[in-house]
Amino acid sequence: MSLKAVALMGATGTGKSALAMRVARAAGASIICCDSMQLYRGLDIGTAKPDAAEREAVPHFLVDCCDLPDLYSAARWAREARAFIKAENSHGRTPMIVGGTGLYLKALMQGFADIPPEKAGVRQHFEALRRASGTAALYALLQQHDPEMAQRLKAGDTQRIMRALCVYESSGKPLSAWQKQENQAAGIDCPVLVLDMEREMLRQRLADRFYAMMQNGWLDEVNWLIAQQVPDTHPAMRAVGYRQLLAHLRGTVSLEQAIADGITATRRYAKRQVTWFHNQTPDAVHGDSGRLQKLLEKLLNG
């Protein structure tokens, strides 16, 4: 039997969460967050995480489910999302998948490589090597152990090089080999809707939201992140906005410049998301908030 869900995706700042909340409250539906940063406890302001009142009004899954400096993965998200969908379906409910992390949705819809978790100490070992010898040394190791993956990655892509090395060291098998053995999970009936917004309107919204987050204490949140001693290669340390504010707190740029850089980076990220959903979800229905609200209501109540 196919599992049933409805996905509302789109670029950051388009208003997905607000639309999802309106529809979910009216339909008595739950929300499965599809956001690679909202998973982490403590990253609240800069991730635009649903607040306590929103989570009380509508059940939210896969938010605040991982403590730093632990790592979360697309495969883990897909497994856990599938379990939540199954549980909701068993009670006669169709959950909404809401977010902007397209890779996670792809892992759920198309299957994923069931890679074993990293062994304790492996990532710390490679972190120490990076600090001592730089990313070039890690890349050289990857060329030895997983030349196919090394060919796919840029020599300076520390985060992905690190992940590939950790997979190899933990499992004894190259990441490229794991990816060839993707687990095609049981079918899932999940229409995908993508919320679009006119480009200039989105650019202004992203700038306004960045300033609002600063007013709400985002810099204090980034200070807290520094205190957790999370490795620089962790996705949280490289997240849009966080990375630019970290540069300010470490004394390399002024706060004014960090904010300007953060807004630019956020706009570029949104543009990449728009491109991804156009290319990777060819069967998705695109539209504005008004059109998609009607479709969501029909899908959830039909």
N, C-alpha and C positions, 0 to 999 in steps of 0.2 A: 504494500500500500504506500502510495506517495505521501510524503509529508507536505503540509500546506503552510505557506507564509506569504507575506507581501512585502516587497522591499521598496523603501523610499530612499533614494540615494541622491547625491549631488555634491557640488563644491561647497567648501566651507563658507559660511556666511549667507547662504541663500535662504535660510529660514526653515530648514527641514524639521528641526526639533519642534518649533512652534506649530507647524502644520500637523506634525505627527501627534502632538499633545491634543490638539483640538479634535482630531479624528478619533484617537484612541479613547478619549474620555467619553465621547458620544457613543462609541461602539462597544465599550467595555473590553477593549483589546489591550494587550501588553506590548511593550517595546523591547526589542533586542538591540542593544547599542552596537553599531558596526563602526567603531572608532578605535584606532590602535593606541591612542593616548588616554582616552577616558577610562581605560582599563585600570590605570595605575592610581592607587590611593595617594592622595595628597596633591595631585595635579588637577585642580578644580577650576581655577579662574582662567588660565591660559588655554584650557581645552574646551571651554564653554560647556562644562559638564552639567547635566540636569541637577537642579538643587533638591533639597530635602522635600520641599512642598510638592514639586513636580513628581518626585518618586513616590510620594505618599498618595498622590492623586491617581497615578498610573504605574503599575508594576514595571520596573526596568530590570532587564537582565544584562549581564556582561558589562557592568560598570562598577568601578571600585572592587575589582576582584583579584588584584595582583599588587603585592607590596614591592616597592623598590628596595634593593637593586635587582630583584628577580626580573626575568625576561618572559614576555608573552610571544606567541607565534600565531601565524595565520592558521596553521594546522590545528593548534589547540583551540583557537576560537571556533573554527568550523565544527570540531567535535562537540564542544560545549553548546554551541548554538543549535546544533542538530538535536541534542538532548532536550533543550528547552522547547524547541518546536514540537517535538514528539509529546512532551508532557502537556503542553497547551492544547495540542490537537486531541489528546485523550479526554480533555474536558470540553471538547466541542468548540474550542476557540482557535482563531487564526491570528498569530502574532505578527507584528510589524517589525521588519528589520530596518533600522534607521541609522544613516551615517554617511561618511564620505570615504571610508577605506575600501576601495574597490577590490583590492587583492584579497581581503577577507571574504567578501561576498563571492568572489571567484572560487576560492577554496571550498566554500560551502556548496556551490552550484555544480562545480566541475570535478570535485574530488581533490585530494591532496596527498602529498607524500607523508606516510605515517612514520616520521623520523623519531627515533628514541630521544628522550631528554638528554641534555648535556650532563656529563659526569661532573661530580663535585671537583672543584679546583682547576678544571680544564681552562675555563675562560680566564681565571686569574693568572694562569701560566702564560697565556698568550698576551694578556694585558701587560705583564712584566716584560715580556720580550719586546712589545711595541714601545714601551717607555725607554728601554735600553737601546734598541736598534732601529726603531721607526717602522712605519707601515711597509716600507720596501722589503724589510726582512720577512714580514708576514706574507707578503705577496710572493716572494721567492719560495717560501715553504709551500704555498698553495700551488705554485707551478710544478713542484715536485709531486705532491700528493693528489692533486685534482686539476691536471692541466686543462681539462675541458671547461671547468668552472672559471679557472684563471683567465682563459681566453675571453669569456663572456664579461668579466668584470674589469673595471678600470683599476689601474695600479694604485690609485689613491682612495679607493672606496673601502675605507677601513672597516666600516660596520659590516658589510657583506663578506669581506675577506675573513674577518674574525669569525663570523657565523659559519662559513664553510670549513674553516680549520677546526672549529669546535665540534662540528658534526663528524668530521673525519676522525678526530682524536677520540671522540666518545664512542663511536660506533664501529670504527675500523673500515668504514665504507665511504667513498666520496659522496658529497652532496649531489653532484651531477648524476650519480647512479641512483640515489634515492629518488630523485625527481623523475627519472624514467619509469619508476615503478609506482606511479601515482595510484592511490586507492580510489577507484571510482565508486563512491558511496551510493546507497540506494537513492532512487529518484526523489526529487523534491519539486513540487508544484509551487513556483514562486515568481509571479509576475514582477518585473522590475520597472519602477517609475523613477524618472530622473527630474528633479526640480531645477528648472533653468531660471536665469535672471539676466536681464540686459547688462552688458559688460560694464558700462560706466556706472550704473547704479550699484553693481556689486563692488566695484573698486571703492566707491565712496562708503558703502556699508562696512567694508573691511577696515578702512581707516578709522571710521567712527567707533567701531567695536574695539579696535586696538586701544584707542584712547580711553574708552570706558573701562576696559580691563585694567589698565594702569591705575585708574581712579579707584578701582575695587581692590587694589592691593596685590597686583600681579608681581611686582618687584619683590615683595615680601615672600611670595610663593617661590620665586626663583632662588632667593636666599635660603629658604628651607631646603630646596632641592640640592644646593651646594653642600649643605650640612649633612646630607645623606651619604656623601662620599660615593656617588654613583660614577662608574667609569665613564670617561669621555666618549667612549664608543657606544654607550647605551643609547637606544633610540630616544629616550626622554631628554638626554642632553643635546640631542641634535634636532629636536622638534622645532618647527617653525615658531618664531617668537621667543621661545625659551633660549635658543642658541644665541640670538642677538642680545638679549638682556643679560645672559651669562657673560658675554664679551664686555659689557659695561661694568658689571660687578667685579670682573677680573682686572679692570683698569685699562683696557685697550681702546675703548671708545667712550665718548660722552653719552649721557643718557639721551640727549636729543638725537644724536646720530644712531644710537641703538634702536630707538623708536622708529626712526625713518627707515632703517635697514629692515626692521621687523615688519613694517607695513609692506615694503617692497617684496620681501620674501613671502609674506602671506598671499599677496596678489599673484605672485608667480606660482605658488602652490595651488591656488584656486584654478589658475589657467591650466595647469597640468591635470588637475582632477577633471575639468571639463573635457579636455582632450581624451583622457582615459575612458570616461563613460561613453563618449561618442564612438571610440574605436573598439572597446572591449565588451560593450553591451548593445550590440546592434539591434536586438529585438526589444529594447526598452522603449517605453512610452515617455516622451519628453513633454514638458509643459510648465505653465506657471502655476502658482498656488491655487488659483480658483479652479482650473481644469483638473489638477491632480487631486484636489480634495473630493470632488465628485466621483472620480474613479476609485479612490481609496474607499470611500463610503460604500460604493457598489460592490467592490471586491470583498470587503469585510462583512457586509450584511447579506451578500448574495447566497 
